[in-house]
Amino acid sequence: MKKVWNSLAGVILGITLMLGAPVMETKAAEYTVTDAEAVLYTNENTVILSDADDDAIVLPDVAAGLPIQVTGVTSNGYFRIQLDGQIFYIHGIGLSAANTDSQIYDTIMAQKAVFPEGMHWTNDNYYGWKGGTYTGGFGCAGFAFAVSDAAFGDTRAQIHKDYSNIKVGDILRVDNDTHSVIVLAVKESSVIVAEGNYNGTIHWGREIPKTQLVDPSSYIMTRCFLADVRHSLQNEKRRSRSMEKITSFTIDHNKLQPGVYVSRKDNVGAGIITTFDLRMTSPNEEPVMNTAEVHTIEHLAATFLRNHKVFGDKTIYFGPMGCRTGFYLLLAGDYASKDIVPLMIELYEFIRDYKDEVPGASPKDCGNYLDMNLGMANYLAKRYLDTVLYHIDDARLIYPE
């Protein structure tokens, strides 16, 4: 059902683009594209662009709430999208996850056409999950994962036990971690759920008292966390329109030296996101890194962090600064700079010693795969380790006054 609606929305927008859009000449922006599959929704900031550039406007006004198929994310902060077989772009604040209960509920309930009430579903049924916490599941877990993917695409899940913060679309492990259900509605003292392998079938609409959800082994898997992140980023964009200086621009870059710094902390939902400034070169004093080695470090670091046993599920983003003097790392959790020094040593030793083919360095996987320089990435990682990480002190962990 959702795929049909996505297609219709693409056709409608595609026709609008072909019939009503002015012909414009735009200068191509410089960026790389990382392939990504997700369904996101238009909002009040949505502008359709012919390129990843705010000046390449094709359609300035788009109705909010339309599902859009995302096919990639650019290095300069845009989504690559597909509409009626054509490629367009939307700025990062112009698309939202299904971050309202009604949108998530509607998407989940549309899955009743795929998983009708009473459909046979047992532990023989398996589904591979895009949520990242598990690779997939059988029976009740497989059903919950399938319905969750329909609502959230490839948004990564977070695990928590805050039963005062259950949201529509959350997957609950219940009965001492023996059964999975997905939340359809949250009431004051109960939840309404859908579930697979309920007496061997699919069942929609069971009500479970909240008192029965809590036990030592059970927990909650939520994918609304990143929807809250995007909502926070949208609010930040609205605040920036008043032209207030953002936090990173208040740091005296004439005093800033290579190090590991906490750039900011944001309260998102019930959690905290810590943004780290991984400064690798001295701003305005020494040459910046070239795009090829920056691109290589980005690919290697993202691969390493996403596969890390401890921080894999906590990694939200790793990417380069526009000034090319370092990188930003966003982790779910409340951290100080010193907390991640061992992780940074582990990461940069991995980059320093890496000699194989760079992950994702192919035309199928990357929009600018030839712009790579592994040798320089090895050198810069070694330099960062030797001059900063192996001997780091407070002067390189706290921003200068």
C-alpha positions as CSV (number, residue, x, y, z in Angstrom):
1,M,0.0,0.0,0.0
2,K,2.8,2.4,1.0
3,K,4.7,1.7,-2.2
4,V,1.6,2.5,-4.3
5,W,1.1,5.8,-2.5
6,N,4.8,6.7,-2.9
7,S,4.6,6.0,-6.6
8,L,1.5,8.2,-6.9
9,A,3.1,11.0,-5.0
10,G,6.1,10.7,-7.3
11,V,3.9,10.8,-10.4
12,I,2.0,13.9,-9.1
13,L,5.1,15.8,-8.2
14,G,6.8,14.6,-11.4
15,I,4.0,16.0,-13.6
16,T,4.1,19.3,-11.7
17,L,7.8,19.5,-12.3
18,M,7.6,18.8,-16.0
19,L,4.6,21.2,-16.6
20,G,5.1,24.0,-14.2
21,A,8.8,24.4,-13.6
22,P,10.8,27.3,-15.2
23,V,13.9,26.4,-17.1
24,M,17.0,27.5,-15.1
25,E,20.7,27.4,-15.6
26,T,22.5,26.4,-12.5
27,K,26.2,25.8,-11.7
28,A,26.9,22.3,-10.6
29,A,27.7,22.0,-6.9
30,E,30.7,20.0,-5.7
31,Y,29.8,17.1,-3.4
32,T,29.8,13.4,-3.0
33,V,26.7,11.2,-2.6
34,T,26.3,8.2,-0.2
35,D,23.6,5.8,-1.3
36,A,20.8,5.4,1.2
37,E,17.3,4.1,1.0
38,A,14.5,5.7,3.1
39,V,11.0,7.1,2.9
40,L,10.8,10.6,4.3
41,Y,8.1,13.2,4.2
42,T,7.8,16.8,2.8
43,N,7.4,19.6,5.3
44,E,7.1,23.4,5.4
45,N,10.8,23.7,4.4
46,T,10.6,21.5,1.3
47,V,12.0,22.9,-2.0
48,I,12.6,20.7,-5.0
49,L,16.0,21.3,-6.5
50,S,17.7,20.1,-9.8
51,D,21.0,19.9,-8.0
52,A,22.4,19.9,-4.4
53,D,22.4,23.6,-4.4
54,D,19.9,26.1,-2.9
55,D,20.0,28.2,-6.1
56,A,18.9,25.2,-8.3
57,I,15.2,25.7,-7.5
58,V,12.7,23.7,-9.6
59,L,9.6,23.8,-7.4
60,P,9.6,26.2,-4.5
61,D,6.2,25.2,-3.0
62,V,5.4,21.6,-2.1
63,A,2.5,20.4,0.1
64,A,3.6,19.0,3.4
65,G,3.2,15.4,4.4
66,L,3.9,13.7,1.0
67,P,6.1,10.6,1.2
68,I,9.3,10.9,-0.8
69,Q,11.7,8.1,-1.8
70,V,15.2,9.1,-0.8
71,T,18.1,7.4,-2.7
72,G,21.1,9.1,-1.2
73,V,22.6,11.7,1.0
74,T,25.1,14.3,-0.3
75,S,28.2,15.5,1.5
76,N,27.0,19.1,1.5
77,G,23.7,18.3,3.3
78,Y,21.1,17.4,0.8
79,F,18.9,14.4,0.1
80,R,19.0,12.9,-3.4
81,I,15.4,11.8,-4.2
82,Q,13.6,10.1,-7.0
83,L,10.3,11.4,-8.4
84,D,8.7,9.6,-11.4
85,G,12.0,8.1,-12.4
86,Q,13.9,11.4,-12.3
87,I,16.6,12.5,-9.9
88,F,16.1,15.7,-7.8
89,Y,17.4,17.0,-4.5
90,I,16.0,18.5,-1.3
91,H,17.9,20.2,1.5
92,G,18.3,18.3,4.7
93,I,15.7,20.3,6.6
94,G,13.2,19.9,3.8
95,L,12.3,16.3,4.6
96,S,11.2,14.8,7.9
97,A,10.9,11.2,9.2
98,A,7.4,10.0,9.9
99,N,7.7,11.9,13.2
100,T,4.0,12.3,14.1
101,D,2.0,9.6,15.7
102,S,-0.7,9.9,13.0
103,Q,1.8,9.5,10.1
104,I,3.5,6.5,11.7
105,Y,0.1,5.0,12.6
106,D,-1.3,5.4,9.1
107,T,1.8,3.8,7.6
108,I,1.7,0.9,10.0
109,M,-2.1,0.3,9.6
110,A,-1.6,0.3,5.8
111,Q,0.4,-2.9,6.3
112,K,-2.8,-4.8,7.2
113,A,-3.2,-5.2,3.5
114,V,0.1,-7.2,3.5
115,F,-0.4,-8.8,6.9
116,P,-4.2,-9.3,7.4
117,E,-5.8,-10.3,10.7
118,G,-5.5,-14.1,11.1
119,M,-2.8,-14.6,8.5
120,H,-0.7,-17.7,9.4
121,W,2.6,-16.5,10.9
122,T,4.9,-18.6,13.0
123,N,8.6,-19.0,13.9
124,D,9.1,-20.4,10.4
125,N,8.6,-16.8,9.0
126,Y,11.8,-14.7,8.9
127,Y,12.4,-11.0,8.0
128,G,15.8,-9.2,7.7
129,W,15.6,-5.9,9.5
130,K,17.0,-2.5,8.5
131,G,16.9,-1.1,12.0
132,G,20.5,-2.2,12.8
133,T,20.0,-3.5,16.4
134,Y,19.5,-7.0,15.0
135,T,20.0,-8.4,11.5
136,G,16.5,-9.8,11.5
137,G,14.1,-12.1,13.3
138,F,11.7,-15.0,13.2
139,G,8.1,-15.2,14.1
140,C,6.9,-12.3,16.3
141,A,10.2,-10.4,15.9
142,G,10.1,-10.8,12.1
143,F,6.6,-9.4,11.8
144,A,7.4,-6.4,14.1
145,F,10.6,-5.7,12.1
146,A,8.7,-5.8,8.7
147,V,6.0,-3.4,9.9
148,S,8.7,-1.2,11.5
149,D,10.6,-1.0,8.2
150,A,7.5,0.1,6.4
151,A,7.2,3.1,8.7
152,F,10.8,4.1,9.2
153,G,12.8,2.8,6.2
154,D,16.5,2.3,7.2
155,T,16.4,4.6,10.3
156,R,18.5,2.9,13.0
157,A,16.9,1.8,16.2
158,Q,17.9,2.6,19.8
159,I,17.2,0.4,22.8
160,H,16.0,1.8,26.1
161,K,13.9,0.9,29.2
162,D,12.0,4.2,29.7
163,Y,8.5,3.0,29.8
164,S,7.2,6.5,30.4
165,N,8.4,7.3,26.9
166,I,6.7,4.7,24.7
167,K,5.9,5.9,21.2
168,V,3.7,4.8,18.3
169,G,5.9,2.5,16.2
170,D,8.1,1.3,19.0
171,I,8.8,-2.4,19.2
172,L,8.4,-3.8,22.7
173,R,10.0,-7.0,23.9
174,V,7.6,-8.4,26.5
175,D,7.0,-11.4,28.6
176,N,10.7,-11.6,29.9
177,D,12.1,-10.9,26.4
178,T,10.2,-13.8,24.7
179,H,7.7,-11.9,22.5
180,S,7.8,-8.8,20.2
181,V,4.9,-6.4,19.6
182,I,4.7,-3.1,17.7
183,V,2.9,-0.2,19.3
184,L,-0.2,1.2,17.5
185,A,-1.4,3.5,20.2
186,V,-0.3,4.7,23.7
187,K,-2.9,5.2,26.4
188,E,-2.5,6.4,29.9
189,S,-2.2,3.0,31.5
190,S,-2.0,0.7,28.4
191,V,-0.8,0.2,24.9
192,I,-2.5,-1.1,21.8
193,V,-0.3,-3.4,19.7
194,A,0.0,-5.5,16.6
195,E,1.9,-8.8,16.7
196,G,2.9,-11.9,14.8
197,N,3.0,-15.5,16.0
198,Y,0.1,-14.7,18.3
199,N,-1.3,-18.3,18.5
200,G,0.4,-18.8,15.2
201,T,-1.2,-15.9,13.4
202,I,-1.1,-12.1,12.8
203,H,-3.2,-10.2,15.3
204,W,-4.0,-6.5,15.4
205,G,-5.4,-4.5,18.3
206,R,-4.6,-6.3,21.5
207,E,-4.5,-4.0,24.6
208,I,-1.7,-4.6,27.1
209,P,-1.6,-2.9,30.5
210,K,1.7,-1.0,31.0
211,T,2.2,-2.8,34.3
212,Q,2.6,-6.0,32.3
213,L,5.4,-4.5,30.1
214,V,8.0,-4.1,32.7
215,D,10.2,-6.9,33.8
216,P,14.0,-7.4,34.3
217,S,14.6,-8.8,30.8
218,S,12.3,-6.8,28.5
219,Y,13.1,-3.5,26.7
220,I,12.0,-1.1,24.0
221,M,13.4,-0.6,20.5
222,T,12.6,2.9,19.2
223,R,13.2,4.4,15.8
224,C,11.5,7.6,16.7
225,F,14.8,8.8,18.2
226,L,16.2,10.0,14.9
227,A,12.9,11.5,14.0
228,D,13.3,13.6,17.1
229,V,16.9,14.5,15.9
230,R,15.6,15.7,12.6
231,H,12.9,17.8,14.4
232,S,15.6,19.3,16.6
233,L,17.7,20.1,13.5
234,Q,14.7,21.8,11.9
235,N,14.1,23.9,15.0
236,E,17.8,24.8,14.9
237,K,17.4,26.0,11.3
238,R,14.5,28.1,12.2
239,R,16.4,29.7,15.0
240,S,19.3,30.4,12.7
241,R,17.1,32.5,10.5
242,S,17.4,35.2,13.1
243,M,21.1,35.3,12.2
244,E,22.3,34.4,15.6
245,K,25.9,33.0,15.6
246,I,25.9,29.2,15.9
247,T,28.0,27.7,18.7
248,S,31.0,26.6,16.5
249,F,31.4,30.2,15.2
250,T,31.9,31.5,18.7
251,I,35.2,29.6,19.1
252,D,38.3,31.7,18.5
253,H,39.8,29.7,15.7
254,N,43.1,31.7,15.9
255,K,43.7,29.9,19.3
256,L,42.2,26.6,18.3
257,Q,44.7,23.7,18.0
258,P,44.3,20.1,16.8
259,G,42.5,18.1,19.4
260,V,39.2,16.4,20.5
261,Y,36.6,18.8,21.7
262,V,32.9,18.7,22.6
263,S,31.3,21.1,20.2
264,R,27.8,20.9,21.6
265,K,25.2,18.8,23.4
266,D,21.5,18.6,22.3
267,N,18.6,17.3,24.3
268,V,16.6,15.1,21.9
269,G,13.6,13.3,23.2
270,A,14.6,11.5,26.4
271,G,18.3,11.4,25.3
272,I,21.3,13.5,24.6
273,I,23.4,13.8,21.5
274,T,27.0,14.9,21.9
275,T,28.7,16.5,18.9
276,F,32.5,16.2,18.8
277,D,35.0,18.5,17.0
278,L,37.8,16.2,15.8
279,R,40.2,18.9,14.8
280,M,43.1,17.5,12.7
281,T,44.9,20.6,11.5
282,S,45.5,24.0,13.0
283,P,42.9,26.5,11.5
284,N,44.3,29.3,9.5
285,E,47.9,28.3,10.2
286,E,48.6,25.2,8.2
287,P,47.3,23.8,4.9
288,V,43.8,22.2,5.0
289,M,43.3,18.6,4.0
290,N,42.5,18.0,0.4
291,T,39.2,16.5,-0.6
292,A,40.6,13.2,-1.7
293,E,42.0,12.3,1.7
294,V,39.0,13.8,3.5
295,H,36.8,11.6,1.4
296,T,38.9,8.5,2.2
297,I,38.9,9.2,5.9
298,E,35.1,9.7,5.9
299,H,34.5,6.3,4.2
300,L,36.9,4.4,6.5
301,A,35.7,6.1,9.7
302,A,32.1,5.7,9.0
303,T,32.6,2.0,8.2
304,F,34.7,1.5,11.3
305,L,32.3,3.3,13.7
306,R,29.1,1.7,12.3
307,N,30.7,-1.7,12.9
308,H,32.1,-1.0,16.3
309,K,30.9,-3.4,19.0
310,V,30.3,-0.7,21.6
311,F,29.7,2.5,19.7
312,G,28.1,1.1,16.5
313,D,24.5,1.7,17.7
314,K,25.5,5.0,19.3
315,T,27.0,6.5,16.1
316,I,24.7,8.9,14.4
317,Y,27.0,10.7,12.0
318,F,30.6,11.1,11.0
319,G,31.6,13.6,8.4
320,P,34.0,16.4,7.3
321,M,33.9,20.1,8.3
322,G,33.4,22.4,5.4
323,C,36.7,24.1,6.2
324,R,38.5,20.8,5.8
325,T,40.4,21.1,9.1
326,G,38.7,18.2,10.8
327,F,35.6,16.1,11.2
328,Y,32.4,16.1,13.3
329,L,31.3,13.0,15.1
330,L,27.8,12.7,16.6
331,L,27.2,10.1,19.3
332,A,24.0,9.2,21.2
333,G,24.7,9.8,24.8
334,D,26.2,12.4,27.2
335,Y,30.0,12.3,26.9
336,A,33.1,14.4,27.7
337,S,36.0,14.7,25.3
338,K,38.2,12.4,27.3
339,D,35.5,9.7,27.2
340,I,36.1,9.0,23.5
341,V,39.9,9.3,23.4
342,P,40.4,5.5,23.4
343,L,37.8,5.2,20.7
344,M,39.6,7.8,18.6
345,I,42.9,6.1,19.0
346,E,41.3,2.8,17.9
347,L,39.7,4.6,14.9
348,Y,42.8,6.4,13.7
349,E,45.0,3.4,14.2
350,F,42.6,1.6,11.9
351,I,42.8,4.3,9.3
352,R,46.6,4.6,9.7
353,D,47.1,0.9,9.1
354,Y,44.4,0.3,6.4
355,K,45.9,-0.9,3.1
356,D,43.0,-2.6,1.4
357,E,40.4,-1.3,-1.0
358,V,38.5,1.6,0.5
359,P,35.0,0.6,1.4
360,G,32.4,2.1,-0.9
361,A,35.0,3.3,-3.4
362,S,33.1,2.1,-6.5
363,P,30.8,3.8,-9.0
364,K,27.9,1.8,-7.7
365,D,28.5,2.8,-4.1
366,C,29.7,6.4,-4.3
367,G,29.0,9.5,-6.3
368,N,32.6,10.6,-6.5
369,Y,34.5,7.3,-6.1
370,L,37.7,8.4,-7.9
371,D,38.3,11.2,-5.4
372,M,40.2,9.1,-2.9
373,N,43.8,9.2,-1.6
374,L,44.4,6.3,0.9
375,G,48.1,7.1,1.2
376,M,47.5,10.6,2.5
377,A,44.7,9.3,4.7
378,N,47.2,6.9,6.3
379,Y,49.7,9.7,6.8
380,L,47.2,12.2,8.3
381,A,45.9,9.5,10.7
382,K,49.4,8.7,11.8
383,R,50.1,12.4,12.2
384,Y,47.0,12.9,14.3
385,L,47.9,10.0,16.5
386,D,51.5,11.0,17.0
387,T,51.0,14.7,17.6
388,V,47.7,14.7,19.4
389,L,46.0,11.5,20.5
390,Y,48.9,9.6,22.0
391,H,49.8,12.5,24.3
392,I,46.6,14.4,24.6
393,D,46.0,16.7,27.6
394,D,43.4,19.2,28.7
395,A,44.6,21.9,26.4
396,R,43.6,19.6,23.5
397,L,40.3,18.4,25.1
398,I,38.7,21.8,26.0
399,Y,38.0,24.7,23.7
400,P,40.2,27.7,24.2
401,E,38.7,30.7,26.0
